[in-house]
Amino acid sequence: MKKEFWIKFSVMMTIFVAILTLDLVTKYVFDASLADGSVVKVIPYLFNFKLVHNYGAAWGIMAGKQVFLIALSLIFIIIFVVYYIKEKNKTWLLNITFGFLFAGCVGNLFDRLILGYVRDFIQFDFWQSFPIFNFADVALSIGVVLFVVYLILYYVRGKKKINIEKPPKDDDKND
């Protein structure tokens, strides 16, 4: 049992390190290569690289509220850690999910703490009003979707156990 836990934990940490490295390296490369606001068309009408120093969250909301965004990131990380520690059934899905969530949170938190803004550089050319994003944002989005799937499966599995384990009522026998 302990061996299985450590294998799953290692997978989570591998995902975390791989995505965090990808995020920080690409942010560094694009920040060093492009001026803020400059655009490189990669696949016309599909996507561009456009460096933006984002002082807020998606779409620039809460711009200038770095202390709040840092606190919010730390709160979410603490909630994830507490949930992970308390969860008895650490499935493969949960470990993979938390690898994505931790990498996304830490990648953007690093930028906020060190630089005071988040470096975003991926832009959909066909949907210019969509926020420019980075790999930490992608990891967070994937992690949130996986966590919702995990919770649905957990809930469905829990309901089935309740229905299976629940003895029939006396009224049910008379039907």
C-alpha positions, 0 to 999 in steps of 0.5 A, a space after each residue: 500500500 505504501 509503495 502505491 502511495 509513493 508511486 502516485 505521489 511521484 507521478 504528481 511531483 513529476 507532473 508538478 516539476 515538468 509543468 512548472 519548469 515548462 511554465 517558468 522557462 517559456 515565460 523567461 524566453 518570451 520575456 527576454 525575446 519580446 518587448 511588452 505588447 509586441 506580437 509574433 504571428 505563429 499560425 495566422 488566424 489561429 494563435 500568436 505570441 504576444 507578451 503582456 505583463 499582467 498586473 491582475 488576473 484574467 482579462 486584467 481584472 483586479 489589476 494592481 491588487 497583487 497582495 490580494 492575488 498573492 494571498 488568494 493563491 496561498 489560500 488555494 495552495 493551503 486548501 489543496 494541501 489540506 484536502 490532499 492530506 485529509 483525503 484517504 483515497 488518493 487515486 491516480 486521478 487525484 494525484 494527476 489533478 493536484 500535479 496540475 493545480 500545484 504547478 499552475 498556482 506556483 507558476 503564477 505565484 512565483 511571477 507575482 512574488 518576484 516580478 509583481 506581475 504575471 508574464 502572459 504570452 499565448 494569444 488566440 488570434 481568432 478570439 482576440 478578446 480572450 485573455 492572453 495566457 501562459 502554461 500555468 494558466 493552462 495547467 490551472 484550467 486542466 487541473 480545475 476540470 480534472 478536479 470537477 471530474 474527480 468530485 463527480 466520480 467521488 460523489 457518484 461512487 459515494 451515492 452507489 455505496 450508500 444505496 448498496 449498503 443501505 438495508 431496505 426499509 420495512 415499507 419496501 418489503 410490502 411492495 
